[in-house]
Amino acid sequence: MRSATGAIGTGVLAAGLMACGPSESKQTPAGRGVPDPKPAASASASAGTGTAAGVKAVGSVGGEDTPCRLPVSFDLVQDWKPKAVTHAEDDRFASLFQQGGMTLACEIDAKPAGNIGFLRVWVADEPAAPGDARKVLEAFMAGEKAKGTPVYTDLKAGPAGAALPAVQAAYETDPLDEPKKESAFAAVTPGGEAVVVQLGGLDSGEHDEMLPAFRLAQQSLKAANQR
């Protein structure tokens, strides 16, 4: 297990509550309506491998001078606020931070930008081979309780000339018996450090609105030692 010290941040508690079905998730955001139930395979169309064209990058996360020091860095959309996730090994909420051989290291909150959701960055506890992105993601997805079979897509994460082999999963969960879109992608750095970047929101409408931030993270991803 990756060791860390400190208090549990409010964002992490929110993440755990969201995963268990927060009380606010029983309400329908104004003007959005209740998401239509759809098979898990349909999630692939929205998560896709589209571009983040028209999205302006404002800062980044992952570097030494950012709130979250990670094996990778990527660009952020305006008003998305990153916060490092810290906890003690004997913490009674430790299970919220562990999944499929990964440890939650950073949460990037979309609420200041007007959406209810997070980008979460999970870091592998053990080294991985450069070609193991799918293996890493499948291990992570085993703990996601997806509804149906996730749709996996091979892709490249990062700018041309420095892209990393990556795999994306589009899937749905139904924590409150209402299907909800989710997306995640895994990448492995040349040094063998694997990460999973996950997009989770209150409902499918929030997910779709936040996809540009997810795609920007994917397309700007760099290993920590890359410039």
N, C-alpha and C positions, 0 to 999 in steps of 0.2 A: 504494500500500500504506500502511496506517496504521502510523506509526512508533511504536515503544515500546522501552524498554530494561529490562534486568534479567535475572534467571535464570529458567529454565523451572521452574515449580512442579511439585511431585510430582503434583498433580491432573491437570495437562496430560499428563504422561507416562503417567499411568494411563489418560487418555482415549484417547491414541494407541494404547496397548497393547490397550485394550478393543476399539477399532475394528479392530485387526488380529487379534483373537482371543487374549486373554490365557490363560495356562495355567489360571487358576482357572475360566475359563468352560467348561472341559472337565468340571468337576465339577458334580454336581447338588446344589443347596442342600437341606439336610435338610428332609424333609416336603413338598417341593414337587413332585418328580418332573420328568420331561422334558416340556417344552411340546409339545402336539400340533401337528403341522404344519397350517397353515390357509392359505387363499388370502389375498393381501394385502388384498383388499376387506373381509375380516372384521375387520381392525384398526379399522375405523371404528366398530364397535359399542363397543369398549372405550375408545377415545380420546374419542369422542363430543363433545358440547358440553354435558355434564352440569354440575352445580354442585359446588362444594366445600363443601356444607353439612356442618356438624359438624366442619370442620377449623378449628382455632384458629390465627390468625396470630400469630407471635411474631417481631416485628421485620420489617425490610424490607431490600431491596438496591437499589442504583442511585443513591441520594442522595450528596451530598458527604461525609456523615459515615459512609458505609458502606464496606466493603472494595472494592467495585466501583463506580466512578463511571460511569454509563451515561446514554444519552439518555432512558431510561425508568426507572421504579421499580416494584416490585411486592412483595407480602407474601411472607413465608417461613413454612414450617411449622417447628415446634420441632425444634431440633438439626440442621437443614440448614445447612451451613457454606459461605458464599461466599468465594471467593478470586479476586482479579484475576489475569488471565493476561497476563504480560509476556514479551517476547522481543525480541531484536535482529533487525534486517532481514536480517543475513547469517547468521542462525542456521541450522544444518543441519537443524533440525526445523521450519523455517518453514512447510513445506507442510501441517503438521498444524493450523496456525492459520488457513489461508485456504481458503475454499470459496464458489464462486458469487458472487464480488464482496463477500463478507463476511469479517470478521476476528473470531476468537474473543476475547472480552473478559473473560468471567467464567465460572467454574465453581462450581456450588453442589453440594457433596458430600453425598449422602444416607447415607453409611456411619455417621456418628455417630447417625443416627436408626434404624439397623438395616437399611438397604437398600443394595444394591450398585448404584449408579448416580449420575447427575448431571443437574441442569438446566444447560444451557449457553446462554449468551447471546452471540449473534453480532451484530456491528454493521456496517452497510453502509459500504463504502469511499466511496461517492458518494451525493449526495442523491437522494431519490426523491419522486415525486409522491404526494399523499395517497391516491390511488386505486390505487397500484401494489403493494399488499400481495401480491396473487397473483403478479405478475411477479417480485417479490423472492423469494418462497418457491419458485417453480418454478426460478429460477436456482440457488438453494441446493440444491434437491432433485436437480438434475442431477449433483451430486457425491456423492449418498448411496448409490448402487448399490442402489436399492430392488429388492425382489423383486416383480415384477408392477407394476401401475399404482397409484400413491398415490391415496388418496381425499381430495379437497379439499372443504372446507366453508367457506363464507363465514360470518363471525360478527362480533360486536362484542367488543373486548377492553377491559376497564376498567369502572368503576362507572357506573351510570345517570347520564346528564347529562354525562359526560365520556368516554364510550366512544370508542375508536378503531376505524376499519375494519380488519378483520384477516381472515386466511385460515389455516385449519388443514389440515395434512396428516396422515393416518393411513396407515402403511405398515409393511412388514416388510423386514428384511434377513436374510441367512443366512450370517454370517461363518464359521460352523463347520458348514455344511450342516444347521443346525437353525433354522427360521424364528423370528425374534425381532421382537416388536412395537416400533415406534418412533413417536414423535409429535413434531410441531413446529408452531409457528404464527408467522406474520409479522405485524407491524403497522408502520404509518408514522405518525410524529408530525405535528402540524400544521406543524412547522418543516422537514419533509422528511427526518428521520432515521429510517432503517428498522432494525428489529431482527428477529432470528429467535430464539425461545426453543425449545430442543430438549430433549426428554426421552429419555435413553438409559439402559438398564439391562443387567444381566447376561443376563437372559432375559425371556420374556414374563410370567412370574409376577412378577418384580421390577417390570416396567413397570406392570402393573396395580395393584400395591400403592402405587406412587409417583404414580399419576394424580391423587389429590387435591391434591398439591403443584403439579402442572402446571396443574390447573384453577384453583387459588388464584392462581397467577401470572397466568394469563389474565384472571381476573375482577377483579383488583386493579390491573392495569397502568395506569400513568399516564405521560404525557409528563413529562420532568424538571422542567419549569416549572409543572406542575400541583400543587395541594395536595390 
